[in-house]
Amino acid sequence: MLRCTIVLLAWLASNALAFGAEAEKPADFVSAMAPIMANLRTAASYARTGNVALAQIETDEAVARWKQLAPNAPGLLPAHPPADVSGFLDRGRDQLTTIAGALDRGDNAAAGRELLAIRQAFHALRRQAGLYDLGDCIFEIAPAMETLRVAAIRYGDQPASANAEGTVAAASAFRDRLQRCNEWANGEIAAQGEFRRLIDGAIASSGEIAHAAMAGDGPLVHRYLIELQSFAQLLDFRYG
């Protein structure tokens, strides 16, 4: 019954996209990709937290939008488009099929890997086109967060001074990334209460985890690590 409901909702979403095609008419390829990327960010978040049904709905919507976009893409590209747009669309179509299959099997990890791969490819395409904004900056904090996670876990396993220094360095690098993203936010987003809570909270906690490591407080390092991972995930979910 749940899967039937999902299929029905996806069908309704697909038809809503088709009926609204004339009204939407995105001005360019990047604008056309924006709602698809939003679907994929949301699907990745749901897959990570085990909400398979909701991840399937978001993936089905992305598939419907992708099918609608592909034949119209040439008319949405600039005079000098980034290389391999057609290859990106072809690979993305296949990856979305893989994601749908992984979610059907309950393999959230495999779905998450493919979702990340599509998003990485799109951000690479944007960089080729000379585009960069807050979303790109937020997307790029993930490696810094992973470096901090590894350093903090290593410190928790062996709270030696060298591992404390590694945690402090990783926290500083992560904090620098966050501050850079804060600077990339336009006036409207920068003034949003949600954005301020997430970015300011993450910047503050990245300083606190460094202080905890220098003080030799392993449990506090772990607590701030969990908090920072939540901040990073929410920033990506909302603004990535």
LOSEKOL-402652 format. One line per field, with one value per atom (N, C-alpha, C): y negated, z, x; atom name; residue number from 1. Coordinates in steps of 0.05 Angstrom, whole numbers. Layout:
// LOSEKOL-402652
yy	(Y, ...)
zz	(Z, ...)
xx	(X, ...)
atomo	(CA, ...)
num	(NUM, ...)
//
This chain:
// LOSEKOL-402652
yy	(24, 0, -25, -25, -49, -54, -33, -37, -47, -37, -47, -77, -85, -113, -130, -119, -133, -136, -115, -116, -136, -137, -156, -184, -189, -216, -224, -205, -211, -218, -202, -207, -235, -242, -269, -290, -286, -305, -308, -285, -285, -300, -296, -309, -339, -346, -374, -388, -374, -386, -390, -370, -372, -395, -397, -417, -445, -447, -473, -481, -464, -469, -496, -503, -529, -552, -549, -571, -575, -552, -554, -566, -552, -561, -573, -557, -568, -583, -604, -621, -608, -590, -578, -550, -536, -509, -507, -526, -525, -529, -548, -552, -528, -514, -490, -468, -467, -446, -451, -476, -483, -466, -462, -445, -416, -407, -379, -376, -395, -393, -394, -410, -411, -383, -370, -343, -324, -326, -308, -313, -338, -344, -332, -336, -326, -295, -283, -254, -243, -257, -248, -249, -271, -274, -252, -247, -226, -198, -193, -167, -163, -185, -184, -177, -188, -184, -160, -146, -121, -125, -149, -155, -147, -121, -112, -121, -120, -128, -157, -174, -203, -207, -191, -193, -184, -164, -155, -176, -190, -211, -233, -241, -262, -253, -228, -217, -215, -206, -205, -232, -253, -280, -289, -282, -289, -275, -250, -235, -249, -257, -270, -296, -312, -337, -333, -312, -306, -299, -283, -275, -300, -318, -342, -360, -361, -380, -370, -345, -334, -343, -340, -348, -378, -394, -423, -436, -420, -430, -447, -438, -454, -483, -488, -515, -532, -519, -533, -539, -529, -532, -559, -570, -595, -591, -613, -612, -594, -595, -578, -560, -538, -522, -506, -498, -480, -454, -442, -417, -394, -376, -351, -354, -373, -376, -351, -343, -320, -295, -292, -269, -270, -293, -297, -288, -296, -289, -259, -247, -218, -203, -210, -196, -200, -224, -230, -213, -210, -194, -165, -154, -127, -125, -146, -146, -148, -163, -164, -137, -122, -95, -78, -80, -65, -72, -98, -108, -96, -97, -87, -57, -42, -13, -8, -24, -21, -27, -47, -54, -32, -20, 2, 26, 30, 52, 45, 19, 11, 6, 3, -1, -31, -44, -73, -83, -67, -75, -77, -58, -59, -82, -87, -110, -136, -138, -162, -167, -146, -150, -161, -150, -159, -188, -194, -221, -241, -234, -251, -255, -233, -234, -253, -252, -270, -299, -304, -332, -341, -324, -331, -338, -323, -328, -354, -361, -386, -410, -408, -430, -433, -411, -412, -426, -421, -434, -464, -471, -500, -513, -500, -512, -516, -496, -499, -523, -529, -552, -578, -577, -601, -611, -592, -600, -591, -608, -601, -618, -605, -620, -606, -614, -603, -573, -563, -535, -519, -529, -516, -516, -538, -540, -520, -519, -500, -472, -465, -438, -431, -450, -445, -442, -447, -443, -414, -396, -368, -355, -359, -348, -358, -384, -395, -382, -377, -365, -336, -322, -294, -294, -312, -314, -318, -336, -341, -316, -303, -279, -258, -253, -233, -241, -267, -276, -274, -281, -281, -252, -234, -205, -194, -202, -193, -204, -228, -240, -225, -218, -204, -177, -163, -137, -139, -161, -164, -194, -205, -234, -244, -237, -247, -275, -289, -317, -321, -302, -303, -302, -284, -282, -306, -318, -343, -365, -366, -386, -382, -356, -350, -359, -355, -363, -393, -407, -436, -447, -435, -444, -439, -416, -409, -427, -433, -451, -479, -488, -514, -516, -495, -494, -494, -479, -478, -505, -518, -544, -565, -563, -581, -577, -552, -546, -559, -555, -566, -597, -609, -639, -648, -633, -639, -638, -617, -614, -637, -645, -667, -692, -696, -719, -717, -693, -689, -692, -692, -695, -723, -725, -751, -763, -789, -803, -790, -780, -767, -742, -725, -700, -705, -724, -730, -740, -752, -762, -742, -719, -699, -687, -684, -673, -645, -629, -601, -600, -616, -616, -625, -646, -656, -635, -621, -601, -579, -570, -548, -556, -578, -585, -596, -612, -622, -600, -582, -559, -541, -536, -519, -533, -559, -573, -573, -577, -577, -549, -529, -501, -492, -502, -494, -506, -529, -539, -524, -516, -502, -474, -460, -433, -435, -456, -461, -465, -482, -487, -461, -445, -420, -401, -400, -383, -392, -418, -429, -424, -423, -419, -389, -372, -343, -331, -344, -334, -318, -292, -275, -274, -270, -269, -295, -319, -344, -347, -336, -336, -320, -297, -280, -295, -308, -322, -344, -359, -381, -369, -346, -333, -327, -315, -308, -333, -354, -380, -392, -391, -402, -386, -360, -344, -351, -356, -364, -391, -410, -436, -434, -418, -414, -402, -382, -369, -387, -403, -422, -444, -454, -475, -464, -440, -428, -423, -413, -408, -434, -455, -480, -498, -499, -519, -508, -481, -470, -469)
zz	(0, 0, 0, 16, 17, -10, -23, -49, -69, -68, -86, -82, -57, -51, -62, -59, -70, -100, -114, -143, -151, -136, -143, -139, -117, -112, -133, -141, -162, -188, -195, -219, -219, -197, -194, -197, -185, -187, -216, -230, -258, -275, -271, -287, -281, -255, -248, -262, -264, -279, -308, -320, -348, -353, -336, -340, -335, -317, -311, -328, -349, -365, -378, -389, -403, -384, -360, -341, -330, -327, -316, -336, -358, -379, -368, -356, -344, -365, -356, -375, -384, -368, -376, -363, -371, -362, -331, -320, -291, -276, -285, -272, -274, -297, -301, -283, -277, -259, -230, -222, -194, -179, -190, -175, -174, -195, -195, -173, -170, -149, -121, -119, -94, -87, -108, -104, -95, -107, -101, -73, -65, -38, -18, -23, -4, -4, -27, -29, -13, -16, -1, 29, 38, 66, 76, 62, 70, 69, 49, 47, 71, 78, 100, 127, 130, 155, 155, 132, 131, 122, 113, 104, 74, 69, 41, 24, 35, 20, 10, 28, 20, 1, 4, -15, -42, -44, -69, -83, -67, -79, -91, -77, -87, -111, -111, -135, -159, -155, -177, -189, -172, -182, -198, -188, -203, -230, -231, -257, -276, -266, -284, -295, -277, -286, -305, -300, -317, -346, -347, -374, -388, -373, -385, -395, -380, -386, -410, -411, -430, -459, -470, -498, -502, -481, -484, -476, -467, -457, -477, -503, -522, -524, -522, -524, -499, -478, -452, -447, -464, -460, -470, -457, -467, -493, -504, -530, -528, -505, -500, -476, -479, -456, -446, -420, -409, -425, -425, -441, -429, -447, -439, -424, -432, -420, -427, -452, -461, -446, -442, -426, -398, -386, -359, -357, -376, -376, -380, -398, -402, -377, -366, -342, -319, -316, -295, -297, -322, -326, -316, -323, -315, -285, -273, -244, -229, -240, -227, -227, -249, -251, -229, -226, -205, -177, -173, -147, -140, -160, -156, -149, -163, -157, -129, -122, -95, -73, -77, -57, -55, -78, -79, -63, -64, -49, -20, -13, 14, 18, -4, -1, -1, 22, 24, 19, 27, 23, -6, -22, -51, -64, -55, -66, -59, -34, -25, -41, -48, -64, -92, -104, -131, -130, -110, -107, -104, -88, -85, -111, -127, -152, -172, -174, -191, -183, -157, -147, -152, -148, -153, -183, -200, -229, -237, -224, -231, -221, -197, -187, -204, -213, -231, -257, -267, -292, -287, -264, -257, -257, -245, -243, -271, -289, -317, -330, -322, -334, -320, -300, -285, -266, -257, -238, -210, -190, -162, -145, -126, -108, -81, -63, -36, -37, -55, -57, -62, -80, -86, -62, -47, -23, -2, 3, 23, 15, -11, -20, -15, -16, -13, 16, 35, 63, 71, 56, 63, 67, 49, 54, 79, 85, 110, 134, 132, 154, 158, 136, 138, 150, 143, 155, 185, 193, 221, 236, 223, 235, 240, 220, 223, 245, 246, 266, 294, 297, 323, 333, 315, 323, 331, 316, 323, 351, 356, 382, 404, 398, 418, 424, 404, 408, 423, 418, 431, 435, 458, 462, 468, 449, 451, 441, 448, 440, 410, 396, 367, 355, 366, 356, 363, 385, 393, 373, 365, 345, 319, 311, 286, 286, 309, 312, 311, 324, 324, 296, 281, 254, 236, 239, 222, 229, 255, 263, 252, 252, 241, 211, 196, 168, 162, 178, 175, 181, 201, 209, 186, 174, 152, 129, 123, 102, 108, 133, 141, 139, 147, 145, 116, 99, 71, 60, 68, 59, 70, 94, 106, 89, 79, 62, 34, 25, -1, 0, 24, 26, 18, 1, -6, 18, 15, 37, 48, 29, 38, 54, 44, 58, 84, 83, 107, 130, 123, 144, 155, 142, 150, 177, 194, 221, 219, 201, 198, 190, 170, 161, 183, 197, 219, 241, 247, 268, 260, 235, 226, 222, 208, 202, 227, 242, 267, 287, 289, 307, 299, 273, 264, 268, 263, 267, 297, 314, 343, 352, 343, 352, 341, 318, 307, 324, 337, 356, 382, 391, 416, 415, 392, 390, 392, 381, 383, 413, 427, 455, 471, 465, 480, 475, 450, 444, 459, 460, 474, 504, 514, 543, 550, 530, 535, 542, 534, 541, 518, 517, 496, 493, 514, 511, 500, 507, 496, 467, 459, 431, 415, 426, 412, 410, 431, 431, 410, 409, 388, 360, 357, 331, 321, 338, 331, 323, 339, 334, 307, 301, 276, 252, 255, 233, 227, 248, 244, 230, 239, 226, 196, 190, 162, 145, 156, 141, 136, 156, 154, 134, 135, 116, 88, 84, 57, 48, 66, 60, 52, 65, 61, 40, 39, 22, 3, 3, -14, -43)
xx	(17, 0, 17, 39, 56, 69, 79, 91, 71, 46, 26, 21, 21, 17, 40, 64, 87, 85, 78, 75, 54, 31, 10, 20, 34, 44, 64, 81, 101, 88, 66, 51, 39, 27, 15, 36, 60, 81, 90, 93, 102, 82, 56, 36, 35, 40, 40, 63, 86, 108, 101, 88, 81, 62, 41, 21, 32, 53, 64, 88, 94, 118, 117, 94, 92, 96, 85, 87, 116, 130, 157, 177, 181, 199, 225, 243, 267, 283, 297, 312, 337, 349, 374, 377, 398, 402, 406, 421, 426, 400, 383, 357, 340, 341, 325, 334, 360, 371, 365, 360, 357, 336, 312, 292, 300, 315, 325, 345, 363, 383, 370, 349, 334, 322, 311, 301, 323, 346, 368, 379, 381, 390, 371, 345, 325, 325, 327, 328, 352, 375, 399, 395, 382, 377, 359, 338, 319, 332, 349, 362, 381, 395, 414, 400, 376, 361, 342, 342, 326, 297, 290, 263, 261, 260, 262, 238, 214, 190, 192, 201, 204, 227, 248, 271, 261, 244, 234, 217, 200, 183, 201, 222, 239, 254, 263, 277, 259, 234, 215, 210, 208, 204, 229, 253, 277, 278, 269, 268, 249, 226, 206, 217, 230, 241, 264, 280, 303, 294, 273, 262, 251, 239, 229, 251, 273, 295, 311, 318, 337, 333, 309, 305, 305, 301, 301, 327, 347, 372, 387, 389, 404, 395, 369, 359, 363, 372, 376, 405, 423, 451, 461, 482, 494, 509, 518, 533, 557, 571, 594, 589, 575, 567, 591, 590, 611, 611, 634, 638, 621, 613, 600, 574, 557, 531, 514, 515, 499, 508, 534, 544, 535, 535, 525, 496, 479, 451, 447, 463, 460, 469, 491, 500, 481, 471, 452, 427, 417, 393, 398, 422, 428, 432, 444, 448, 422, 403, 377, 363, 366, 355, 368, 394, 409, 399, 395, 386, 358, 340, 313, 314, 331, 334, 346, 366, 378, 357, 341, 320, 299, 292, 273, 284, 310, 323, 328, 325, 331, 360, 376, 404, 409, 405, 407, 436, 455, 483, 490, 482, 487, 472, 447, 432, 446, 456, 470, 495, 510, 534, 528, 507, 499, 488, 473, 462, 485, 505, 528, 543, 546, 560, 547, 520, 506, 511, 508, 512, 541, 560, 588, 592, 580, 582, 570, 547, 534, 551, 561, 578, 603, 614, 638, 630, 606, 596, 593, 584, 581, 608, 628, 655, 666, 661, 671, 658, 634, 620, 626, 644, 652, 631, 614, 592, 600, 593, 598, 579, 566, 549, 548, 530, 529, 525, 508, 503, 528, 545, 571, 588, 589, 606, 596, 570, 559, 566, 563, 568, 598, 615, 644, 653, 635, 644, 645, 633, 631, 659, 679, 705, 718, 715, 726, 713, 687, 672, 682, 687, 697, 725, 742, 769, 767, 749, 745, 734, 715, 703, 725, 742, 763, 783, 790, 809, 797, 771, 759, 755, 749, 747, 774, 795, 822, 829, 822, 828, 812, 787, 772, 783, 794, 806, 833, 848, 874, 878, 870, 872, 901, 919, 946, 948, 970, 973, 974, 986, 988, 960, 943, 916, 899, 905, 891, 898, 924, 932, 918, 915, 902, 872, 860, 832, 829, 847, 847, 851, 870, 875, 851, 839, 815, 792, 788, 767, 771, 796, 802, 797, 804, 799, 769, 754, 725, 713, 722, 712, 717, 741, 747, 728, 721, 702, 674, 666, 640, 640, 661, 662, 662, 675, 674, 646, 631, 604, 586, 591, 577, 580, 604, 610, 597, 592, 579, 549, 537, 508, 500, 479, 469, 454, 447, 435, 410, 393, 368, 372, 390, 395, 411, 430, 446, 429, 406, 389, 368, 367, 347, 354, 335, 340, 350, 340, 348, 378, 385, 413, 432, 424, 441, 444, 422, 424, 443, 442, 458, 487, 492, 520, 534, 521, 533, 538, 518, 521, 544, 547, 569, 596, 598, 623, 630, 611, 617, 625, 611, 618, 645, 653, 679, 701, 696, 715, 715, 691, 689, 701, 699, 711, 741, 752, 781, 789, 774, 780, 777, 757, 754, 777, 787, 810, 835, 839, 863, 861, 836, 832, 833, 834, 835, 809, 787, 760, 748, 754, 744, 714, 699, 670, 658, 670, 661, 667, 691, 698, 677, 670, 650, 623, 615, 589, 589, 611, 612, 614, 627, 628, 600, 583, 556, 540, 544, 531, 539, 565, 575, 565, 564, 554, 524, 509, 481, 480, 496, 497, 503, 524, 533, 511, 497, 476, 452, 446, 423, 430, 454, 462, 461, 470, 469, 440, 423, 395, 381, 387, 372, 384, 411, 424, 445, 449, 470, 462)
atomo	(N, CA, C, N, CA, C, N, CA, C, N, CA, C, N, CA, C, N, CA, C, N, CA, C, N, CA, C, N, CA, C, N, CA, C, N, CA, C, N, CA, C, N, CA, C, N, CA, C, N, CA, C, N, CA, C, N, CA, C, N, CA, C, N, CA, C, N, CA, C, N, CA, C, N, CA, C, N, CA, C, N, CA, C, N, CA, C, N, CA, C, N, CA, C, N, CA, C, N, CA, C, N, CA, C, N, CA, C, N, CA, C, N, CA, C, N, CA, C, N, CA, C, N, CA, C, N, CA, C, N, CA, C, N, CA, C, N, CA, C, N, CA, C, N, CA, C, N, CA, C, N, CA, C, N, CA, C, N, CA, C, N, CA, C, N, CA, C, N, CA, C, N, CA, C, N, CA, C, N, CA, C, N, CA, C, N, CA, C, N, CA, C, N, CA, C, N, CA, C, N, CA, C, N, CA, C, N, CA, C, N, CA, C, N, CA, C, N, CA, C, N, CA, C, N, CA, C, N, CA, C, N, CA, C, N, CA, C, N, CA, C, N, CA, C, N, CA, C, N, CA, C, N, CA, C, N, CA, C, N, CA, C, N, CA, C, N, CA, C, N, CA, C, N, CA, C, N, CA, C, N, CA, C, N, CA, C, N, CA, C, N, CA, C, N, CA, C, N, CA, C, N, CA, C, N, CA, C, N, CA, C, N, CA, C, N, CA, C, N, CA, C, N, CA, C, N, CA, C, N, CA, C, N, CA, C, N, CA, C, N, CA, C, N, CA, C, N, CA, C, N, CA, C, N, CA, C, N, CA, C, N, CA, C, N, CA, C, N, CA, C, N, CA, C, N, CA, C, N, CA, C, N, CA, C, N, CA, C, N, CA, C, N, CA, C, N, CA, C, N, CA, C, N, CA, C, N, CA, C, N, CA, C, N, CA, C, N, CA, C, N, CA, C, N, CA, C, N, CA, C, N, CA, C, N, CA, C, N, CA, C, N, CA, C, N, CA, C, N, CA, C, N, CA, C, N, CA, C, N, CA, C, N, CA, C, N, CA, C, N, CA, C, N, CA, C, N, CA, C, N, CA, C, N, CA, C, N, CA, C, N, CA, C, N, CA, C, N, CA, C, N, CA, C, N, CA, C, N, CA, C, N, CA, C, N, CA, C, N, CA, C, N, CA, C, N, CA, C, N, CA, C, N, CA, C, N, CA, C, N, CA, C, N, CA, C, N, CA, C, N, CA, C, N, CA, C, N, CA, C, N, CA, C, N, CA, C, N, CA, C, N, CA, C, N, CA, C, N, CA, C, N, CA, C, N, CA, C, N, CA, C, N, CA, C, N, CA, C, N, CA, C, N, CA, C, N, CA, C, N, CA, C, N, CA, C, N, CA, C, N, CA, C, N, CA, C, N, CA, C, N, CA, C, N, CA, C, N, CA, C, N, CA, C, N, CA, C, N, CA, C, N, CA, C, N, CA, C, N, CA, C, N, CA, C, N, CA, C, N, CA, C, N, CA, C, N, CA, C, N, CA, C, N, CA, C, N, CA, C, N, CA, C, N, CA, C, N, CA, C, N, CA, C, N, CA, C, N, CA, C, N, CA, C, N, CA, C, N, CA, C, N, CA, C, N, CA, C, N, CA, C, N, CA, C, N, CA, C, N, CA, C, N, CA, C, N, CA, C, N, CA, C, N, CA, C, N, CA, C, N, CA, C, N, CA, C, N, CA, C, N, CA, C, N, CA, C, N, CA, C, N, CA, C, N, CA, C, N, CA, C, N, CA, C, N, CA, C, N, CA, C, N, CA, C, N, CA, C, N, CA, C, N, CA, C, N, CA, C, N, CA, C, N, CA, C, N, CA, C, N, CA, C, N, CA, C, N, CA, C)
num	(1, 1, 1, 2, 2, 2, 3, 3, 3, 4, 4, 4, 5, 5, 5, 6, 6, 6, 7, 7, 7, 8, 8, 8, 9, 9, 9, 10, 10, 10, 11, 11, 11, 12, 12, 12, 13, 13, 13, 14, 14, 14, 15, 15, 15, 16, 16, 16, 17, 17, 17, 18, 18, 18, 19, 19, 19, 20, 20, 20, 21, 21, 21, 22, 22, 22, 23, 23, 23, 24, 24, 24, 25, 25, 25, 26, 26, 26, 27, 27, 27, 28, 28, 28, 29, 29, 29, 30, 30, 30, 31, 31, 31, 32, 32, 32, 33, 33, 33, 34, 34, 34, 35, 35, 35, 36, 36, 36, 37, 37, 37, 38, 38, 38, 39, 39, 39, 40, 40, 40, 41, 41, 41, 42, 42, 42, 43, 43, 43, 44, 44, 44, 45, 45, 45, 46, 46, 46, 47, 47, 47, 48, 48, 48, 49, 49, 49, 50, 50, 50, 51, 51, 51, 52, 52, 52, 53, 53, 53, 54, 54, 54, 55, 55, 55, 56, 56, 56, 57, 57, 57, 58, 58, 58, 59, 59, 59, 60, 60, 60, 61, 61, 61, 62, 62, 62, 63, 63, 63, 64, 64, 64, 65, 65, 65, 66, 66, 66, 67, 67, 67, 68, 68, 68, 69, 69, 69, 70, 70, 70, 71, 71, 71, 72, 72, 72, 73, 73, 73, 74, 74, 74, 75, 75, 75, 76, 76, 76, 77, 77, 77, 78, 78, 78, 79, 79, 79, 80, 80, 80, 81, 81, 81, 82, 82, 82, 83, 83, 83, 84, 84, 84, 85, 85, 85, 86, 86, 86, 87, 87, 87, 88, 88, 88, 89, 89, 89, 90, 90, 90, 91, 91, 91, 92, 92, 92, 93, 93, 93, 94, 94, 94, 95, 95, 95, 96, 96, 96, 97, 97, 97, 98, 98, 98, 99, 99, 99, 100, 100, 100, 101, 101, 101, 102, 102, 102, 103, 103, 103, 104, 104, 104, 105, 105, 105, 106, 106, 106, 107, 107, 107, 108, 108, 108, 109, 109, 109, 110, 110, 110, 111, 111, 111, 112, 112, 112, 113, 113, 113, 114, 114, 114, 115, 115, 115, 116, 116, 116, 117, 117, 117, 118, 118, 118, 119, 119, 119, 120, 120, 120, 121, 121, 121, 122, 122, 122, 123, 123, 123, 124, 124, 124, 125, 125, 125, 126, 126, 126, 127, 127, 127, 128, 128, 128, 129, 129, 129, 130, 130, 130, 131, 131, 131, 132, 132, 132, 133, 133, 133, 134, 134, 134, 135, 135, 135, 136, 136, 136, 137, 137, 137, 138, 138, 138, 139, 139, 139, 140, 140, 140, 141, 141, 141, 142, 142, 142, 143, 143, 143, 144, 144, 144, 145, 145, 145, 146, 146, 146, 147, 147, 147, 148, 148, 148, 149, 149, 149, 150, 150, 150, 151, 151, 151, 152, 152, 152, 153, 153, 153, 154, 154, 154, 155, 155, 155, 156, 156, 156, 157, 157, 157, 158, 158, 158, 159, 159, 159, 160, 160, 160, 161, 161, 161, 162, 162, 162, 163, 163, 163, 164, 164, 164, 165, 165, 165, 166, 166, 166, 167, 167, 167, 168, 168, 168, 169, 169, 169, 170, 170, 170, 171, 171, 171, 172, 172, 172, 173, 173, 173, 174, 174, 174, 175, 175, 175, 176, 176, 176, 177, 177, 177, 178, 178, 178, 179, 179, 179, 180, 180, 180, 181, 181, 181, 182, 182, 182, 183, 183, 183, 184, 184, 184, 185, 185, 185, 186, 186, 186, 187, 187, 187, 188, 188, 188, 189, 189, 189, 190, 190, 190, 191, 191, 191, 192, 192, 192, 193, 193, 193, 194, 194, 194, 195, 195, 195, 196, 196, 196, 197, 197, 197, 198, 198, 198, 199, 199, 199, 200, 200, 200, 201, 201, 201, 202, 202, 202, 203, 203, 203, 204, 204, 204, 205, 205, 205, 206, 206, 206, 207, 207, 207, 208, 208, 208, 209, 209, 209, 210, 210, 210, 211, 211, 211, 212, 212, 212, 213, 213, 213, 214, 214, 214, 215, 215, 215, 216, 216, 216, 217, 217, 217, 218, 218, 218, 219, 219, 219, 220, 220, 220, 221, 221, 221, 222, 222, 222, 223, 223, 223, 224, 224, 224, 225, 225, 225, 226, 226, 226, 227, 227, 227, 228, 228, 228, 229, 229, 229, 230, 230, 230, 231, 231, 231, 232, 232, 232, 233, 233, 233, 234, 234, 234, 235, 235, 235, 236, 236, 236, 237, 237, 237, 238, 238, 238, 239, 239, 239, 240, 240, 240)
//
